[in-house]
Amino acid sequence: MKVNFYATLREMAGGKTVEFAVPDNVTAQDLLTEIVTRFPRMRQELLDEQGRLHGHVHFFINGRDVQFLEANMDTQIRPDDTVNVFPAVGGGCR
């Protein structure tokens, strides 16, 4: 499964797109666990103290943020789905 990383996460992952070998019926939470296992530096960027996805991090499956999906992080991901992970981004006009 291919996962696209953006902003500061891209540097931590060593590139924009990273391939993950995951079993069928993997959930968003399973994939998130695999991501932080492979890239431990991402743990504090992505997870809170309880190991849950920070509310300001966006984890998209096929263009939809998991926080707005019915099963949230229990949403199953198919091998051909597109997964994008965005850290919190700040900035703007002064």
N, C-alpha and C positions, 0 to 999 in steps of 0.2 A: 504494500500500500504506500502511495506517495503522499507525503505531508509537506505543504508549503509553509515556510516560516517567513515572517516579515519583521522589519525594523531591527531592533537589537537582538532578537532571537535568531535572525539569519546568521549573524556573526558567530553566535554560540553553537549553531548547528553546522557551521562550516560551509554553508551554501543555502540557496533558496529552497531547493527541493531535496528531501531526504526520503529514501526508501526504507520502509519498515516491514519486516517479515512477521505478520500477525496471523493468528488462526481465523477461520470463518467465525461469524457471529461475535466478533469483537465489539465491545461497546466503546463509546467515547471515553469513559473513565479508564477502561483497559488500555486504550491507546495513549491516553495522557500519562498513565503510569509507566508505560513503555518509553515514552518520550523523556520523562525526567530520570528514568533509570539509565538511558543511553547518554543523556546530556544533563548530568547532575547540576551544572551551573544554572539550568533553567528552573530548578525547583523553586527557589525563592521568587523568581519572576512570575511563575505560573500558579503556585499553590499557596494557600494560607496555612496557618498552624495546624489545622485539622486535616490537611492533605486534600482540600477541595479547591477547585479552580477559583482564583480570585475573581470577584465580580467585575473588575475592570479589564479582564483579559477576554478576548473574543476567540472562540473556538467554533469555526464554521464547518458545517458538513453540507456540501452541495449549495453553498451560498447562504445557508441559514444558520444563525447563531444558536448553539445548543441551548442557551438559556431560554429561548423561546419555543423550543420543541417540546412536545408533550412529555417525552421520557427524559428530557434534559440529558444528563451525563450517562444515563442508561440507554440512550439511543444506540441501536446497532448500526455499525458501519460496514458497508459492503466493500470488497476489494477495489471496485471501480469507482467508488465515491471520491469526490474531491474534498480534501481536508485542508483548511487554512487556519493558522494560529497567529494571532496578532496580540502583542503586548499592549499595555496602556500607552497611549500616545498623548503627549501634552504639547502645548504651544498655542500659537495663534497670533493675532494682532495685539499690539500694545496700544 
